[in-house]
């Protein structure tokens, strides 16, 4: 008999998979802890994604490969899943290990943590050769896909081509990589750092699987604009966490610079913050609804 937890996870997994085939793109924002997950969920987002950079910064570390352990990533993801009950996909970096078997184990552990999706990137963390050879990267994506197929629910595997993010703005190679990851079975394709609408359109036109685009302030495109380009999913990466850090830094500069506290005028009111983070009232059970009034 399927447990309540397994049934809930299956519902989340199916809902997340189906979002990619909806009539318009959906936005999956990136909280970095349970509190920000709760706040974002209150705005009606249908799913959430973790952010490795946001988590690293909250722990007092710079972002980068090997700055976070697999356990830290998954513990953070579990907290975000438990905070809202929404489908959550995770930034699983490059899969935490040099062997395809390591990537497969990461997918299985991600599923056990309550996640219904995860991204695997082709970066190496090495300054001299920041992106893996294509054949090696494909093997790792294939291992992630095979591990996902072995689960008892549809785990959405996103394959990331990191060229632009790693300072290698080669659109042709990026498309070649995404096409190879599609052939390896990836459910969603993602090339963070695409610089403009033309490159986004070229990527979306070159593949048949849903494409995720990373949106920050630099790309002046709306959700509707991205839909016209062929995008199916939109994430914010570390932009939300860095926006919060920006507010903190501006406040600190004001205090140390002018000795004033005007930043408080833009702060979320105390009562509103408490209301956003207050636990939701439990829904009445069917039995309770059917009980006669006393």
C-alpha positions as CSV (number, residue, x, y, z in Angstrom):
1,X,0.0,0.0,0.0
2,X,1.4,3.4,-1.0
3,X,2.1,5.6,2.0
4,X,0.7,9.1,2.4
5,X,4.1,10.6,1.9
6,X,4.7,8.6,-1.3
7,X,1.3,9.6,-2.7
8,X,1.9,13.3,-2.0
9,X,5.3,13.1,-3.7
10,X,3.8,11.4,-6.7
11,X,1.2,14.2,-6.9
12,X,3.9,16.9,-6.7
13,X,6.0,15.1,-9.3
14,X,3.2,14.7,-11.8
15,X,2.1,18.3,-11.3
16,X,5.7,19.5,-11.9
17,X,6.1,17.4,-15.0
18,X,2.8,18.7,-16.4
19,X,3.7,22.3,-15.8
20,X,6.2,22.0,-18.7
21,X,3.4,21.2,-21.2
22,X,1.1,24.0,-20.2
23,X,-0.2,26.7,-22.5
24,X,2.3,29.3,-21.4
25,X,5.7,29.4,-19.6
26,X,5.8,29.1,-15.8
27,X,8.1,30.8,-13.4
28,X,9.9,28.7,-10.8
29,X,11.5,31.1,-8.4
30,X,14.5,30.2,-6.2
31,X,14.1,30.5,-2.4
32,X,17.2,29.9,-0.4
33,X,15.7,28.7,2.9
34,X,12.3,27.6,4.4
35,X,11.2,31.2,5.2
36,X,11.7,32.5,1.7
37,X,10.1,29.4,0.3
38,X,7.0,30.1,2.4
39,X,6.8,33.7,1.3
40,X,7.1,32.8,-2.4
41,X,4.5,30.1,-2.1
42,X,2.1,32.6,-0.7
43,X,2.2,34.5,-4.0
44,X,0.8,31.5,-5.9
45,X,3.8,30.1,-7.6
46,X,3.2,26.5,-8.7
47,X,6.7,25.2,-8.0
48,X,10.0,26.2,-6.5
49,X,13.7,25.6,-7.3
50,X,16.7,25.8,-4.9
51,X,19.7,28.0,-5.6
52,X,23.2,26.9,-4.8
53,X,24.5,30.4,-4.9
54,X,21.8,31.7,-2.6
55,X,22.5,28.9,-0.1
56,X,26.2,29.4,-0.2
57,X,25.9,33.1,0.4
58,X,23.5,32.5,3.4
59,X,26.2,30.2,4.9
60,X,28.9,32.9,4.5
61,X,30.6,31.3,1.4
62,X,31.1,32.5,-2.2
63,X,29.3,30.6,-4.9
64,X,31.3,28.0,-6.9
65,X,31.9,24.4,-7.5
66,X,32.6,22.4,-4.3
67,X,31.7,25.3,-2.0
68,X,28.7,23.2,-0.8
69,X,28.5,19.5,0.0
70,X,25.9,17.2,-1.4
71,X,24.5,16.8,2.2
72,X,24.2,20.6,2.6
73,X,22.4,21.0,-0.7
74,X,19.9,18.2,0.1
75,X,19.3,19.3,3.7
76,X,18.4,22.7,2.4
77,X,16.2,21.2,-0.3
78,X,14.4,19.1,2.3
79,X,13.7,22.2,4.4
80,X,12.2,24.0,1.4
81,X,10.1,21.0,0.4
82,X,8.7,20.7,3.9
83,X,8.0,24.4,4.2
84,X,5.4,24.5,1.5
85,X,4.5,21.1,0.0
86,X,5.0,22.5,-3.5
87,X,7.0,20.6,-6.1
88,X,10.7,21.5,-5.7
89,X,13.5,21.0,-8.2
90,X,17.1,21.4,-7.0
91,X,20.4,22.8,-8.2
92,X,22.5,19.6,-7.9
93,X,25.6,21.3,-9.3
94,X,27.6,18.9,-11.4
95,X,26.3,15.8,-9.6
96,X,28.8,15.6,-6.8
97,X,31.4,13.1,-8.1
98,X,33.6,12.4,-11.0
99,X,31.9,9.1,-12.1
100,X,28.5,8.8,-13.8
101,X,27.6,6.4,-10.9
102,X,28.1,9.3,-8.5
103,X,25.6,11.4,-10.5
104,X,23.1,8.6,-10.4
105,X,23.5,8.3,-6.6
106,X,22.9,12.0,-6.3
107,X,19.6,11.7,-8.2
108,X,18.5,8.8,-5.9
109,X,19.4,10.8,-2.8
110,X,17.6,13.9,-4.2
111,X,14.4,11.8,-4.6
112,X,14.7,10.5,-1.1
113,X,15.0,14.1,0.1
114,X,11.5,14.8,-1.3
115,X,12.6,16.5,-4.5
116,X,10.7,15.9,-7.8
117,X,13.4,17.2,-10.1
118,X,17.0,18.3,-10.3
119,X,19.6,19.9,-12.6
120,X,23.0,18.4,-13.5
121,X,25.5,20.8,-15.1
122,X,28.5,20.1,-17.3
123,X,30.9,22.3,-15.4
124,X,34.1,20.9,-13.8
125,X,35.1,23.5,-11.2
126,X,38.5,23.7,-12.8
127,X,39.8,27.0,-14.0
128,X,41.8,25.7,-16.9
129,X,38.9,23.6,-18.4
130,X,35.6,24.7,-16.8
131,X,33.4,22.6,-19.1
132,X,33.5,18.9,-19.4
133,X,34.2,17.2,-22.8
134,X,30.9,16.5,-24.5
135,X,31.2,12.7,-24.4
136,X,31.9,12.7,-20.6
137,X,29.1,15.2,-20.0
138,X,26.6,13.0,-22.0
139,X,27.5,9.9,-19.9
140,X,26.7,11.8,-16.8
141,X,23.3,13.0,-18.1
142,X,22.5,9.5,-19.2
143,X,23.3,8.2,-15.7
144,X,21.1,10.8,-14.1
145,X,18.2,9.9,-16.5
146,X,18.7,6.1,-15.9
147,X,18.6,6.7,-12.1
148,X,15.4,8.8,-12.5
149,X,13.8,6.0,-14.5
150,X,14.4,3.6,-11.6
151,X,12.3,5.7,-9.2
152,X,8.6,5.1,-8.6
153,X,7.6,8.6,-9.6
154,X,8.5,10.9,-12.5
155,X,11.6,12.8,-11.5
156,X,12.3,15.6,-13.9
157,X,16.0,15.7,-15.0
158,X,17.3,19.1,-16.2
159,X,20.6,19.1,-18.1
160,X,22.6,22.3,-18.1
161,X,25.1,23.5,-20.6
162,X,27.4,25.9,-18.8
163,X,29.4,27.6,-21.6
164,X,28.0,31.1,-21.2
165,X,28.0,30.9,-17.4
166,X,31.6,29.9,-17.5
167,X,32.8,32.7,-19.8
168,X,32.7,30.6,-23.0
169,X,30.0,32.3,-25.2
170,X,29.9,29.7,-27.9
171,X,26.2,29.4,-29.0
172,X,26.9,26.6,-31.5
173,X,28.6,24.4,-29.0
174,X,25.9,25.2,-26.4
175,X,23.2,24.0,-28.9
176,X,25.3,21.0,-29.8
177,X,25.5,20.1,-26.1
178,X,21.8,20.6,-25.4
179,X,20.9,18.4,-28.4
180,X,23.2,15.7,-27.1
181,X,21.6,15.9,-23.6
182,X,18.2,15.7,-25.2
183,X,19.3,12.5,-27.0
184,X,20.6,11.2,-23.7
185,X,17.0,11.5,-22.3
186,X,17.1,14.8,-20.3
187,X,13.5,16.1,-19.7
188,X,14.4,19.8,-19.6
189,X,17.3,21.7,-21.2
190,X,19.0,24.7,-19.7
191,X,21.8,27.0,-20.8
192,X,22.2,29.7,-18.1
193,X,23.6,33.0,-19.2
194,X,22.2,33.3,-22.6
195,X,22.7,37.0,-23.5
196,X,19.7,38.0,-25.6
197,X,16.4,37.1,-27.2
198,X,18.1,35.9,-30.4
199,X,20.2,33.3,-28.6
200,X,17.2,32.1,-26.6
201,X,15.2,31.7,-29.7
202,X,18.0,29.8,-31.4
203,X,18.3,27.3,-28.4
204,X,14.5,26.8,-28.2
205,X,14.3,26.2,-32.0
206,X,17.1,23.7,-32.0
207,X,15.6,21.2,-29.4
208,X,12.3,19.5,-28.8
209,X,12.4,19.3,-25.0
210,X,11.2,22.1,-22.8
211,X,13.8,24.9,-22.3
212,X,14.5,26.7,-19.0
213,X,15.8,30.2,-19.1
214,X,17.5,32.0,-16.3
215,X,16.1,35.5,-15.9
216,X,17.7,38.4,-14.1
217,X,17.6,42.2,-14.6
218,X,20.0,42.1,-17.5
219,X,17.5,40.5,-19.9
220,X,14.7,42.9,-20.5
221,X,12.1,40.2,-21.4
222,X,8.8,39.4,-19.8
223,X,7.3,36.0,-19.3
224,X,5.1,36.7,-22.3
225,X,8.2,37.6,-24.4
226,X,9.9,34.4,-23.3
227,X,6.9,32.4,-24.3
228,X,7.0,33.9,-27.8
229,X,10.7,32.8,-28.0
230,X,9.7,29.2,-27.2
231,X,10.7,29.1,-23.5
232,X,8.7,26.7,-21.2
233,X,10.2,27.4,-17.8
234,X,11.7,30.5,-16.2
235,X,14.0,30.5,-13.1
236,X,15.5,33.4,-11.2
237,X,18.7,31.6,-9.9
238,X,20.4,33.7,-7.2
239,X,18.7,37.0,-8.3
240,X,16.2,37.0,-5.5
241,X,18.8,36.2,-2.8
242,X,21.1,38.8,-4.2
243,X,18.2,41.3,-4.3
244,X,17.8,40.7,-0.5
245,X,21.6,41.1,0.0
246,X,21.4,44.3,-2.0
247,X,18.8,45.7,0.4
248,X,21.0,44.7,3.3
249,X,24.1,46.3,1.9
250,X,22.3,49.6,1.0
251,X,20.9,49.7,4.6
252,X,24.4,49.2,6.0
253,X,25.9,51.8,3.8
254,X,23.2,54.3,4.9
255,X,23.8,53.6,8.6
256,X,27.6,53.9,8.3
257,X,27.6,56.7,5.8
258,X,24.9,59.2,6.9
259,X,23.9,57.7,10.2
260,X,20.3,57.6,9.1
261,X,17.8,54.8,9.0
262,X,15.5,55.6,6.1
263,X,15.9,52.1,4.7
264,X,13.3,51.0,7.3
265,X,10.6,52.8,5.1
266,X,11.1,50.1,2.5
267,X,11.2,47.2,5.0
268,X,8.4,44.6,5.0
269,X,6.2,45.6,7.9
270,X,6.6,43.4,11.0
271,X,3.0,42.3,11.0
272,X,3.0,41.4,7.3
273,X,6.2,39.4,7.8
274,X,4.6,37.5,10.6
275,X,1.5,36.9,8.6
276,X,3.3,35.6,5.6
277,X,5.2,33.1,7.8
278,X,2.3,32.1,10.0
279,X,1.5,28.4,9.7
280,X,-1.6,27.7,7.5
281,X,-4.7,26.5,9.4
282,X,-5.2,22.8,8.8
283,X,-7.9,21.9,6.3
284,X,-10.9,20.2,7.9
285,X,-11.1,16.5,7.3
286,X,-14.0,14.9,5.5
287,X,-15.0,13.2,8.8
288,X,-15.1,16.5,10.6
289,X,-17.1,18.2,7.8
290,X,-19.7,15.5,8.0
291,X,-20.1,15.6,11.8
292,X,-23.4,17.2,12.9
293,X,-23.2,20.5,14.7
294,X,-23.2,20.1,18.5
